[in-house]
Amino acid sequence: MLQYILALDQGTTSSRSILFDTTGKMIAVSQKEFPQIFPHDGCVEHNPEDIWNSQYEVAADVIAKAGISPDEIYGIGITNQRETTIVWDRKTGEPVYNAIVWQCRRTAKYCDELKADGLTDDIRRRTGLIIDPYFSATKIKWILDNVAGARERAEKGELCFGTVDCWLIYKLTGGKVHATDYSNAARTMLFNINTLDWDEELLRLFDIPRSMLPEVRPSSGIFGLTDPILFGISIPVAGVAGDQQAALFGQCCFDAGNCKNTYGTGGFMLMNTGEKPVFSDNGLLTTIAWGLNGKVNYALEGSVFVCGAAVQWLRDGMGLVAKASETEAIARTVSDSAGVYFVPAFVGLGAPYWDPYARGAIFGITRGTTRAHIVRAVLDSMAYQTADVIELMQKESNTVLTSLNVDGGASANDLLLEIQADLLGTKIIRPSCIETTALGAAYLAGLATGAIASTDVISKSRSIAASFDPVISFKERKHRIDGWHKAIERSLGWAK
């Protein structure tokens, strides 16, 4: 008897699988980290086989943990780190190079050239995106230009490009399906979000053969069936969305004006703007939220490159904490950061600064600064960056937020959400299930397979775990944010 939906949540530092029932209740979860590759300063790569092997391993493990049979699963939903670029051989499935990760800044100089050529407005009008190394287009071009024989093979139709969702679909279906969804296609800087098709002018600009590109489909629908060798039977792959769009869906932000923030490796704020794109002049991205029931919803997005990754740096890079969960208790031993500001610009800064040459820094250190102050400043930095983007988002959309829905691993940190409420002057709402990225993918798959009747049913099943209200004064809020902006100003352009 069909009872469950399997969500594959392929992230930047780990792969997870979560099994849900049709009400959105988590039944079991499995997670595995995989290696990060840093070939040069500012460059980040993954082995595509590590992505696939870790994801398949946790998928099989979560089924075993739950003690169910694969034939009890309605379908599989996929959500993924976005923009990360993989190019592989169409017949053999062999990658021609490592996956170039969304964080990678290797194409920054080329992006500067595109800006200098006056292409910013045209590309934004077509794709909703700004010119930045973040997106897939310049990464594809780099692979074709720098991997021996890649361009020739691509022009012969021998190579496939895909974002991580596309790679997983290809592997899950035994190489039978080369497809992506609207939300992921919209992050490539090659997809025209007005015509809902790959843009021929941009393909010419970046010198990318159209034959490399996947078919683009709605986010909720049957993409294909898994190869029986994987799970013993064929399971429909029925829902696909980039991680942040999936989280917006999982937070039940189905209506225009609804907004969420995900504290993951990066920080990502999305606001549903309905069925028409809203274009920003101040650094926000216009993107596709999802395709569902024959319609496309758009969103405004602000991207913070380093959020939870800063805590990982505290743990792995500096050894200041043994595990991420310690940060709250350590930071609570001090009342504030004592004037210390941490700018986590490890790979540049995203919205609203968009400076690939900014670098990380700690300001305001004195002889009295302790480990606790630095840990507190790291938590503060996550909230400051979010506040910068939300302020801009409210201005661009002519909307005043009365609350902000939050999710992602770091949203379990009560102190972070208390700081966030103070810096925004707005109520923060944490749902009972903070794994809304995986939940959104499961919902999309559930709608496609008939396991879930409608979005109204989803909304009625949502429950809230906690909310946090601001307690500091406007004067104190302004003082703290002014100090943050002073620190940001000093970190901009550092590596240029």
C-alpha positions as CSV (number, residue, x, y, z in Angstrom):
1,M,0.0,0.0,0.0
2,L,1.4,3.4,-1.0
3,Q,2.0,5.6,2.1
4,Y,5.2,7.6,1.8
5,I,7.1,10.2,-0.2
6,L,10.9,10.1,-0.4
7,A,12.7,13.5,-0.6
8,L,16.3,13.6,-1.8
9,D,17.9,16.8,-0.4
10,Q,21.3,17.2,-2.1
11,G,23.1,20.1,-0.4
12,T,26.5,21.8,-0.7
13,T,28.2,19.9,2.1
14,S,26.1,16.8,2.5
15,S,23.4,14.7,0.9
16,R,20.3,13.9,2.9
17,S,17.2,11.8,2.4
18,I,14.0,12.2,4.4
19,L,11.0,9.9,4.3
20,F,7.7,11.7,4.8
21,D,4.1,10.4,5.1
22,T,1.4,12.2,3.1
23,T,0.7,14.6,5.9
24,G,4.2,15.9,5.9
25,K,5.4,14.1,9.0
26,M,9.0,13.0,9.0
27,I,9.4,9.3,9.3
28,A,13.1,8.8,9.0
29,V,16.2,10.8,7.9
30,S,19.7,9.9,6.7
31,Q,22.6,12.2,6.0
32,K,26.2,11.9,4.8
33,E,28.8,14.6,4.3
34,F,31.0,14.5,1.2
35,P,34.4,16.1,0.4
36,Q,34.8,19.7,-0.6
37,I,37.5,20.5,-3.1
38,F,39.4,23.8,-3.1
39,P,41.9,23.8,-6.1
40,H,42.7,27.5,-5.9
41,D,41.8,30.6,-3.8
42,G,38.1,31.3,-4.3
43,C,37.5,28.1,-6.2
44,V,35.1,25.3,-5.0
45,E,34.5,22.0,-6.6
46,H,32.7,18.6,-5.9
47,N,33.3,15.2,-7.5
48,P,30.0,14.5,-9.2
49,E,30.3,10.8,-8.3
50,D,30.6,11.8,-4.6
51,I,27.3,13.7,-5.0
52,W,25.6,10.8,-6.6
53,N,27.0,8.0,-4.4
54,S,26.3,9.9,-1.2
55,Q,22.8,10.7,-2.3
56,Y,22.0,7.1,-3.4
57,E,23.5,5.7,-0.1
58,V,21.3,7.9,2.1
59,A,18.2,7.1,0.0
60,A,18.8,3.4,0.5
61,D,19.6,3.9,4.1
62,V,16.5,5.9,5.0
63,I,14.3,3.2,3.5
64,A,16.1,0.6,5.6
65,K,15.9,2.8,8.7
66,A,12.1,3.2,8.3
67,G,11.7,-0.5,7.8
68,I,9.5,-0.1,4.8
69,S,9.4,-1.6,1.3
70,P,10.2,0.6,-1.7
71,D,6.9,-0.3,-3.2
72,E,5.2,1.7,-0.4
73,I,6.7,5.0,-1.8
74,Y,4.4,7.1,-4.0
75,G,7.3,9.0,-5.6
76,I,10.6,10.8,-5.2
77,G,11.0,14.6,-4.8
78,I,14.4,16.1,-5.5
79,T,15.7,19.4,-4.1
80,N,19.3,20.5,-4.6
81,Q,22.1,23.0,-4.3
82,R,21.5,25.3,-7.2
83,E,23.8,26.8,-9.9
84,T,26.4,24.1,-9.3
85,T,27.5,23.0,-12.8
86,I,28.1,19.5,-14.1
87,V,29.0,18.4,-17.6
88,W,29.1,14.7,-18.5
89,D,29.2,12.3,-21.5
90,R,25.8,11.7,-22.8
91,K,26.4,8.0,-23.4
92,T,28.7,6.9,-20.7
93,G,27.6,9.3,-17.9
94,E,31.2,10.1,-17.2
95,P,31.8,13.7,-15.9
96,V,34.3,15.6,-18.0
97,Y,35.4,17.7,-15.0
98,N,34.5,18.2,-11.3
99,A,31.2,19.9,-10.5
100,I,31.9,23.7,-10.3
101,V,30.0,24.8,-7.1
102,W,27.8,27.8,-6.9
103,Q,30.2,29.4,-4.4
104,C,33.1,29.3,-6.9
105,R,34.5,32.6,-8.0
106,R,36.8,31.5,-10.8
107,T,34.9,33.4,-13.5
108,A,34.8,36.8,-11.7
109,K,37.1,38.5,-14.2
110,Y,35.0,37.3,-17.2
111,C,31.9,38.6,-15.4
112,D,33.6,41.9,-15.1
113,E,34.2,42.0,-18.8
114,L,30.5,41.3,-19.5
115,K,29.6,44.1,-17.2
116,A,32.1,46.4,-18.9
117,D,30.5,45.5,-22.3
118,G,27.2,46.9,-21.0
119,L,25.3,43.6,-20.8
120,T,24.0,43.9,-17.3
121,D,20.5,45.3,-18.1
122,D,19.9,43.0,-21.1
123,I,20.8,39.8,-19.1
124,R,18.7,40.9,-16.1
125,R,15.7,41.6,-18.4
126,R,16.0,38.1,-19.9
127,T,16.9,36.0,-16.9
128,G,16.1,38.1,-13.8
129,L,19.7,37.6,-12.7
130,I,22.7,39.9,-12.3
131,I,26.0,39.1,-14.0
132,D,27.9,37.1,-11.4
133,P,30.1,34.0,-11.2
134,Y,27.4,32.5,-8.9
135,F,25.3,31.3,-11.9
136,S,25.9,28.4,-14.2
137,A,26.5,30.0,-17.6
138,T,30.0,31.2,-17.0
139,K,30.9,27.9,-15.3
140,I,29.8,26.0,-18.4
141,K,31.8,28.2,-20.6
142,W,34.8,27.8,-18.4
143,I,34.6,24.0,-18.7
144,L,34.2,24.1,-22.5
145,D,37.2,26.5,-22.7
146,N,39.5,24.8,-20.3
147,V,38.9,21.0,-20.4
148,A,40.7,19.4,-23.3
149,G,38.4,18.3,-26.1
150,A,35.2,19.4,-24.2
151,R,34.1,22.1,-26.7
152,E,34.5,19.8,-29.7
153,R,32.6,17.0,-28.0
154,A,29.8,19.5,-26.9
155,E,29.5,20.8,-30.5
156,K,29.1,17.2,-31.7
157,G,26.2,16.7,-29.2
158,E,28.2,14.2,-27.1
159,L,28.0,16.2,-23.8
160,C,25.2,17.0,-21.3
161,F,25.0,20.0,-19.0
162,G,23.0,19.8,-15.9
163,T,22.5,21.4,-12.5
164,V,22.6,18.9,-9.6
165,D,18.9,18.0,-9.9
166,C,19.4,17.1,-13.6
167,W,22.5,15.0,-12.7
168,L,20.5,13.1,-10.1
169,I,17.5,12.6,-12.5
170,Y,19.9,11.2,-15.1
171,K,21.5,8.8,-12.6
172,L,18.2,7.7,-11.1
173,T,16.7,6.9,-14.4
174,G,19.7,5.0,-15.7
175,G,20.6,7.8,-18.2
176,K,17.2,7.8,-19.8
177,V,16.1,11.3,-18.8
178,H,18.0,14.6,-19.3
179,A,15.6,17.1,-17.8
180,T,15.4,19.9,-15.2
181,D,12.6,22.0,-13.8
182,Y,11.7,25.7,-14.2
183,S,13.2,26.7,-10.8
184,N,16.6,25.3,-11.6
185,A,16.7,26.4,-15.2
186,A,16.0,29.9,-14.0
187,R,19.4,29.9,-12.1
188,T,21.6,29.2,-15.1
189,M,21.7,32.7,-16.6
190,L,20.7,31.0,-19.9
191,F,17.0,30.7,-19.4
192,N,14.5,33.4,-20.4
193,I,12.0,33.7,-17.6
194,N,9.6,35.6,-19.8
195,T,9.4,33.1,-22.7
196,L,10.1,30.1,-20.5
197,D,12.7,28.7,-22.9
198,W,16.5,28.7,-23.3
199,D,17.6,32.0,-24.7
200,E,19.3,31.8,-28.1
201,E,21.0,35.1,-27.7
202,L,22.6,34.1,-24.4
203,L,23.6,30.7,-25.8
204,R,25.5,32.6,-28.6
205,L,27.0,35.1,-26.1
206,F,28.4,32.3,-23.9
207,D,29.1,30.0,-26.9
208,I,27.2,27.1,-25.4
209,P,25.6,24.5,-27.8
210,R,21.9,24.1,-27.2
211,S,22.2,20.3,-27.5
212,M,23.9,20.3,-24.1
213,L,20.9,21.7,-22.3
214,P,18.2,19.6,-20.6
215,E,14.5,19.7,-21.3
216,V,12.8,22.1,-18.9
217,R,9.6,20.9,-17.2
218,P,7.1,22.0,-14.4
219,S,8.4,21.4,-10.9
220,S,5.5,19.0,-10.1
221,G,5.1,16.2,-12.6
222,I,6.5,12.7,-13.5
223,F,10.1,13.2,-14.8
224,G,10.7,9.5,-15.2
225,L,11.0,6.2,-13.4
226,T,14.0,5.0,-11.3
227,D,16.1,2.2,-12.8
228,P,14.9,-1.0,-11.1
229,I,18.5,-1.9,-10.2
230,L,18.5,0.9,-7.6
231,F,15.6,0.1,-5.3
232,G,14.3,-3.2,-6.7
233,I,11.3,-1.5,-8.4
234,S,10.7,1.6,-10.4
235,I,9.6,4.6,-8.4
236,P,8.4,7.8,-10.1
237,V,10.6,10.9,-9.9
238,A,7.8,13.3,-9.5
239,G,8.9,16.6,-8.0
240,V,11.9,18.8,-8.5
241,A,12.8,22.3,-7.3
242,G,16.0,24.1,-6.4
243,D,16.6,24.2,-2.6
244,Q,15.4,27.7,-1.9
245,Q,12.3,27.5,-4.1
246,A,11.5,24.1,-2.5
247,A,11.8,25.7,1.0
248,L,9.4,28.5,-0.1
249,F,6.9,25.8,-1.1
250,G,7.5,23.8,2.1
251,Q,6.8,27.0,4.1
252,C,3.4,27.2,2.4
253,C,4.3,30.5,0.9
254,F,1.8,29.9,-1.9
255,D,0.5,33.5,-2.1
256,A,2.1,36.8,-3.4
257,G,3.8,38.6,-0.5
258,N,4.6,35.5,1.5
259,C,8.3,35.4,2.5
260,K,10.8,33.0,4.0
261,N,14.5,32.8,4.9
262,T,16.6,29.6,4.9
263,Y,19.7,29.5,7.1
264,G,21.7,26.9,5.3
265,T,25.3,26.9,4.1
266,G,24.2,30.2,2.6
267,G,21.3,32.4,3.6
268,F,18.4,32.7,1.1
269,M,15.4,35.0,1.3
270,L,12.6,34.5,-1.1
271,M,9.3,36.4,-1.5
272,N,6.5,35.0,-3.7
273,T,5.5,37.7,-6.2
274,G,2.7,35.7,-8.0
275,E,2.4,34.9,-11.7
276,K,4.3,37.9,-13.0
277,P,8.0,38.6,-12.5
278,V,9.0,41.7,-10.4
279,F,12.4,43.1,-11.5
280,S,14.8,44.7,-9.1
281,D,17.1,47.6,-9.7
282,N,19.0,47.1,-6.5
283,G,20.6,43.7,-6.4
284,L,17.7,41.4,-5.8
285,L,17.2,38.5,-8.2
286,T,14.0,37.8,-10.0
287,T,13.6,34.0,-10.3
288,I,11.0,31.3,-11.0
289,A,9.6,29.9,-7.8
290,W,8.0,26.8,-9.3
291,G,5.8,25.5,-12.1
292,L,2.6,23.9,-11.0
293,N,-0.8,23.1,-12.4
294,G,0.0,24.8,-15.8
295,K,1.1,28.0,-14.1
296,V,4.5,29.5,-13.1
297,N,5.0,31.5,-9.9
298,Y,7.9,34.0,-9.6
299,A,9.9,35.2,-6.6
300,L,12.2,37.9,-5.5
301,E,15.4,36.5,-4.0
302,G,18.3,37.8,-2.0
303,S,21.3,35.5,-1.6
304,V,23.8,35.5,1.2
305,F,26.8,33.3,0.2
306,V,28.0,32.4,3.7
307,C,25.7,31.7,6.5
308,G,25.8,28.3,8.3
309,A,29.2,27.8,6.5
310,A,30.6,30.4,8.9
311,V,29.8,28.1,11.8
312,Q,31.4,25.2,9.9
313,W,34.5,27.4,9.6
314,L,34.4,28.1,13.4
315,R,34.4,24.3,13.9
316,D,36.7,23.0,11.1
317,G,38.8,26.0,10.2
318,M,39.4,27.6,13.6
319,G,38.6,24.8,16.1
320,L,36.7,27.3,18.3
321,V,33.8,24.9,18.7
322,A,33.7,21.1,18.6
323,K,30.3,21.0,17.0
324,A,27.9,23.5,15.5
325,S,25.2,23.0,18.2
326,E,27.6,24.4,20.8
327,T,27.5,27.9,19.4
328,E,24.3,28.9,21.1
329,A,25.4,28.0,24.6
330,I,28.9,29.6,24.1
331,A,27.4,32.8,22.6
332,R,24.9,33.1,25.5
333,T,27.8,33.4,28.0
334,V,28.2,37.0,26.9
335,S,25.4,39.7,26.6
336,D,26.6,40.8,23.1
337,S,29.7,40.7,20.9
338,A,31.3,43.7,22.7
339,G,31.7,45.6,19.5
340,V,33.2,42.8,17.5
341,Y,31.9,42.4,13.9
342,F,32.5,39.4,11.7
343,V,32.1,39.8,8.0
344,P,31.9,36.2,6.5
345,A,33.0,37.2,2.9
346,F,34.9,34.0,2.3
347,V,33.9,33.9,-1.3
348,G,32.8,37.5,-1.8
349,L,29.4,39.0,-0.8
350,G,26.0,38.4,-2.4
351,A,23.0,40.7,-2.1
352,P,22.8,43.6,-1.8
353,Y,26.5,44.2,-2.3
354,W,27.4,41.7,-5.1
355,D,31.1,42.0,-4.6
356,P,33.2,38.9,-5.6
357,Y,36.3,40.7,-4.4
358,A,35.2,41.2,-0.8
359,R,36.9,39.0,1.8
360,G,36.2,37.9,5.3
361,A,37.3,40.0,8.3
362,I,36.9,40.5,12.0
363,F,36.7,44.1,13.3
364,G,36.6,45.6,16.7
365,I,38.9,43.1,18.5
366,T,40.4,44.2,21.8
367,R,42.4,42.6,24.5
368,G,39.2,41.7,26.2
369,T,37.8,39.8,23.2
370,T,37.1,36.2,24.0
371,R,36.1,33.1,22.1
372,A,32.5,33.7,23.1
373,H,32.5,37.2,21.6
374,I,33.8,35.8,18.3
375,V,31.2,33.0,18.3
376,R,28.5,35.6,19.1
377,A,29.7,37.8,16.2
378,V,29.5,34.9,13.8
379,L,25.8,34.4,14.8
380,D,25.3,38.2,14.5
381,S,26.7,38.1,11.0
382,M,24.0,35.7,9.8
383,A,21.3,38.0,11.2
384,Y,22.9,41.2,9.8
385,Q,23.2,39.8,6.3
386,T,19.6,38.7,6.4
387,A,18.4,42.1,7.7
388,D,20.3,43.8,4.8
389,V,18.4,41.7,2.2
390,I,15.0,41.9,3.9
391,E,15.2,45.7,4.1
392,L,15.9,45.9,0.4
393,M,13.2,43.3,-0.4
394,Q,10.5,45.3,1.5
395,K,11.5,48.4,-0.4
396,E,11.5,46.8,-3.8
397,S,8.2,45.0,-3.4
398,N,6.4,47.9,-1.6
399,T,5.6,45.4,1.2
400,V,6.1,45.7,4.9
401,L,6.7,42.3,6.5
402,T,4.7,41.5,9.6
403,S,6.6,38.3,10.1
404,L,9.4,36.2,8.6
405,N,9.2,32.4,8.2
406,V,12.5,30.7,8.8
407,D,14.0,27.2,8.3
408,G,17.2,25.5,7.6
409,G,19.6,23.9,10.1
410,A,20.7,27.1,11.9
411,S,17.1,28.0,12.6
412,A,17.1,25.5,15.4
413,N,19.4,28.1,17.2
414,D,17.0,30.1,19.4
415,L,19.6,32.8,20.1
416,L,20.1,33.4,16.3
417,L,16.4,33.9,15.9
418,E,16.2,36.3,18.9
419,I,19.0,38.3,17.3
420,Q,17.2,38.2,14.0
421,A,13.9,39.5,15.5
422,D,15.8,42.4,17.1
423,L,17.7,43.4,14.0
424,L,14.5,43.3,11.8
425,G,12.1,44.6,14.4
426,T,9.8,41.8,13.1
427,K,8.3,38.6,14.5
428,I,10.2,35.4,13.4
429,I,8.2,32.2,12.9
430,R,9.8,28.7,13.0
431,P,7.5,25.9,11.8
432,S,7.5,22.5,13.6
433,C,9.3,20.9,10.7
434,I,12.4,23.1,9.8
435,E,13.4,20.7,7.0
436,T,11.2,22.7,4.7
437,T,13.5,22.3,1.7
438,A,13.0,18.5,1.7
439,L,9.4,18.9,2.7
440,G,8.7,21.2,-0.3
441,A,10.2,18.6,-2.7
442,A,8.0,16.0,-1.1
443,Y,4.9,18.1,-1.4
444,L,5.6,18.7,-5.1
445,A,6.0,14.9,-5.7
446,G,2.9,14.3,-3.6
447,L,0.8,16.6,-5.7
448,A,2.1,15.0,-8.9
449,T,1.4,11.4,-7.8
450,G,-2.0,12.1,-6.2
451,A,-0.7,11.4,-2.7
452,I,-1.7,15.0,-1.8
453,A,-4.9,16.5,-3.1
454,S,-4.0,20.2,-3.2
455,T,-2.0,23.1,-1.7
456,D,-5.0,23.9,0.5
457,V,-4.6,20.5,2.2
458,I,-0.9,21.3,2.7
459,S,-1.6,24.7,4.3
460,K,-4.1,23.1,6.8
461,S,-1.5,20.6,7.9
462,R,1.2,23.2,8.8
463,S,2.1,23.7,12.5
464,I,4.2,26.4,14.2
465,A,6.9,25.4,16.8
466,A,8.0,28.8,18.0
467,S,8.0,32.5,17.4
468,F,10.4,35.3,18.5
469,D,9.6,39.0,19.0
470,P,12.0,41.9,19.0
471,V,13.0,43.3,22.4
472,I,15.6,46.0,21.7
473,S,14.9,49.7,21.0
474,F,15.0,51.3,17.5
475,K,18.0,53.3,18.7
476,E,19.9,50.2,19.7
477,R,19.0,48.5,16.5
478,K,20.3,51.4,14.4
479,H,23.5,51.5,16.4
480,R,24.2,47.9,15.8
481,I,23.4,48.0,12.1
482,D,25.5,51.1,11.6
483,G,28.5,49.3,13.0
484,W,27.8,46.3,10.7
485,H,27.7,48.6,7.6
486,K,31.0,50.2,8.7
487,A,32.6,46.7,8.9
488,I,31.1,45.8,5.5
489,E,32.5,48.9,3.9
490,R,36.0,48.0,5.0
491,S,35.8,44.5,3.5
492,L,34.6,45.4,0.0
493,G,37.0,45.1,-2.9
494,W,39.8,43.6,-0.6
495,A,41.0,41.0,-3.2
496,K,40.7,43.3,-6.3
